[in-house]
Each structure stands twice: as structure tokens, then as C-alpha cells.
Amino acid sequence: MRRSSGCCAPVWNCRRPWHGRRSSSFSRRCGIRRPITRPWRAGCRTGGRNVREWVALYHTHHSLEAEDQAFWLWLAEQSGGPVLELGCGSGRLTLPLAQRGRWVVGVDRDFDMLCYARDLAAHSGGRSPDWVQADFCHLHLAQRFALIFLACNTFSTLTCREQRAVLAVARRHLTGAGVFAVSMPNPLLLETLPPRGEPEVETVFAHPESDAVVQVLSEWRREGEVVTLRWYYDCLFPDGTTRRHELTARHRLQSLDSLRDLFEQAGLRLERQYGDYERHPFAADSPWLILTARSSTD
Ligand SMILES: C[S@@+](CC[C@H](N)C(=O)[O-])C[C@H]1O[C@@H](n2cnc3c(N)ncnc32)[C@H](O)[C@@H]1O
């Protein structure tokens, strides 16, 4: 996953409503907990103008249609205990979970994303999540969680080694009856894409911080077992100037059987396979593959 003037991972056709606010004291106000597993990154960004704009655009775009939110809230409700979100980004899901009274820990390695999330939490009232800046592949927390999840297609953008590491982290941090869940684009569906999709306008929304209009274009390339999705966020300002931010995500296409093996090797037994956020069973033409699992040895 790469961003060119900000950062973060992928969304596959996700559009959701803007609910965020930001203050100008973006990074200064971050009381984010230091990483447990690694020292505070010496060279971490402190929220330059373009990075701050990027995070706000990312959050706005990903909040346009929060089709997955009800699903994660439901899963947290079912689990009945503390929640750990790995790769929590701008807090799009972490915050609503905390606002419903859950104790939630959001982990992300991206300092700017966490600052943004922290700022949103400060303005939204209610219970605030705990934020941890860390690589989730090397996470060691003292607590265990009833639900651990990676949302928004993050799991399929990880390398095989990262997937193994994050599964081990999940296994280590789950309570005995805890649930681990990940969502990804349906690999069977991605396999049927033509090799190339030319840029198309995906959505248009109001810039969260100025009078500009933001147009989001997306395109894809499919090469063997990898589909690369690219988004262009074009900010069109009233004075005629433009600014572009880019986001790239590479999804590895893995069969359900190979995912099941991977989970089993980590001591996790697949429990449910949903095909969408309304909890329909997974099928070849489902938009998503959402997996839930439990420890196989507890
Ligand atoms: C697609 S975003 C999802 C954000 C949020 N979960 C949501 O649903 O809007 C993926 C997030 O995972 C984070 N991430 C990716 N790899 C990571 C790693 N190894 N450790 C910690 N965070 C990671 C990225 O920084 C990014 O914020």
C-alpha cells in the first residue's frame, strides 16, 4: 500500500458519509500511547499540510457509505468484551465502537492517521479509544480481547509473512472464546476482472477543509495473483488550481482453502465466511470475503 502525498491502505469500492471535524492543532494534540513494541519513530511525520489534507480526504471518502460499520458493531456486540482493531487508520470504525461503550484499542503504524483519529475522538465526546502506534505484526499488549479485527480490505494487502505474523498476534491476544475477523475483496471476483480497468470517476465530494471539490478516480491492473488498485484524489479549488493525492493498494488473491490453511497454522479455526456486510453466506459472486475465526486450541 502506498500513498503519494499522504498514506494508507485500500478500499474496494467503499464510499461513506463524512462525519469528521478537524482542528488546526492536528499533531500537537496527539496524546497517542507510545508503541509498546517499538520506539517512537524518530523520523515520523508531524503532519505537514499535504499529509493533513490527505488524511482528511481519506477519512471523508471512506466515510461516505459506511456499509461495513453496522457489521463490525454487531460483531463487537456479539463478542461482549474488549475490542482490538488492527490498522485502525483514522478511527472510522474505532470511534463508533467506543461511542457504544466498548473498550476499544486502535493500533496503527501511521502517526498522522492516529493523530486525526485522536482529534476526532476529542471532539465527539463519549468514551475514547486507546490508541497505539505500532506495527501490528509485532504487537505485544498486556490485555486480551474478545474481538480482534482488520477491516477495510487490509488483510489481503499484506505479504504472506505479514499475514502469518498478524495471525500469530491475533491468536496471542484473543480471549479463550474470542473472535478474530478480517474482510477483503472477493478474490474469485477479482480474478474475473479484465487485466486493466481505465480510470473512472468513482465519486465526488466536498473538500472537508476548504471550498474545493474532490473528485476520486479509480483504476486497476490485474497481473496473475495480484490486483493493483489505484485512486486519484483530485482537489479542484475555486481559483482553478488543483492538487492530486494518490493511493495504491495491491491485493494478493488467495483461495479460501489457502486462507483456511494459513489460519489453521496459526492456531485459528475458520468459523464463518460471509459474502457481504449483511452477513449473507460467501459465494463466488459475493462482493466481499469476510472471515471470522476462533482459537482452535482453547
Ligand atoms: C485501509 S486502512 C483501514 C483503516 C480503518 N480500519 C478503516 O476501516 O477505515 C489500513 C490501515 O492499516 C494500517 N496498517 C497497514 N499495515 C500496518 C502494519 N503492519 N501495522 C500497523 N498498521 C498498519 C495503515 O496505516 C492504514 O491506516
The ligand as an SDF file (V2000), in Angstrom:
LIG
                    3D

 27 29  0  0  0  0  0  0  0  0999 V2000
   -7.3630    0.5320    4.6410 C   0  0  0  0  0  0  0  0  0  0  0  0
   -6.7880    1.3410    6.0700 S   0  0  0  0  0  0  0  0  0  0  0  0
   -8.1230    0.9010    7.0980 C   0  0  0  0  0  0  0  0  0  0  0  0
   -8.3800    1.9370    8.1280 C   0  0  0  0  0  0  0  0  0  0  0  0
   -9.5740    1.6440    9.0190 C   0  0  0  0  0  0  0  0  0  0  0  0
   -9.5140    0.3080    9.5860 N   0  0  0  0  0  0  0  0  0  0  0  0
  -10.8750    1.8000    8.2480 C   0  0  0  0  0  0  0  0  0  0  0  0
  -11.5900    0.8090    8.1480 O   0  0  0  0  0  0  0  0  0  0  0  0
  -11.1460    2.8920    7.7580 O   0  0  0  0  0  0  0  0  0  0  0  0
   -5.4840    0.2490    6.6280 C   0  0  0  0  0  0  0  0  0  0  0  0
   -4.6810    0.7900    7.7900 C   0  0  0  0  0  0  0  0  0  0  0  0
   -3.7820   -0.2190    8.2010 O   0  0  0  0  0  0  0  0  0  0  0  0
   -2.5670    0.3820    8.5870 C   0  0  0  0  0  0  0  0  0  0  0  0
   -1.5140   -0.6260    8.5050 N   0  0  0  0  0  0  0  0  0  0  0  0
   -1.1410   -1.3490    7.4190 C   0  0  0  0  0  0  0  0  0  0  0  0
   -0.1500   -2.1840    7.7540 N   0  0  0  0  0  0  0  0  0  0  0  0
    0.1080   -1.9920    9.0740 C   0  0  0  0  0  0  0  0  0  0  0  0
    1.0120   -2.5750    9.9980 C   0  0  0  0  0  0  0  0  0  0  0  0
    1.8670   -3.5410    9.6190 N   0  0  0  0  0  0  0  0  0  0  0  0
    0.9830   -2.1570   11.2740 N   0  0  0  0  0  0  0  0  0  0  0  0
    0.1240   -1.1860   11.6700 C   0  0  0  0  0  0  0  0  0  0  0  0
   -0.7580   -0.5890   10.8370 N   0  0  0  0  0  0  0  0  0  0  0  0
   -0.7630   -0.9910    9.5560 C   0  0  0  0  0  0  0  0  0  0  0  0
   -2.3910    1.5350    7.6310 C   0  0  0  0  0  0  0  0  0  0  0  0
   -1.5200    2.5190    8.1700 O   0  0  0  0  0  0  0  0  0  0  0  0
   -3.8240    2.0150    7.4790 C   0  0  0  0  0  0  0  0  0  0  0  0
   -4.1250    3.0530    8.3640 O   0  0  0  0  0  0  0  0  0  0  0  0
  1  2  1  0
  2  3  1  0
  2 10  1  0
  3  4  1  0
  4  5  1  0
  5  6  1  0
  5  7  1  0
  7  8  2  0
  7  9  1  0
 10 11  1  0
 11 12  1  0
 11 26  1  0
 12 13  1  0
 13 14  1  0
 13 24  1  0
 14 15  1  0
 14 23  1  0
 15 16  2  0
 16 17  1  0
 17 18  1  0
 17 23  2  0
 18 19  1  0
 18 20  2  0
 20 21  1  0
 21 22  2  0
 22 23  1  0
 24 25  1  0
 24 26  1  0
 26 27  1  0
M  CHG  2   2   1   9  -1
M  END
$$$$
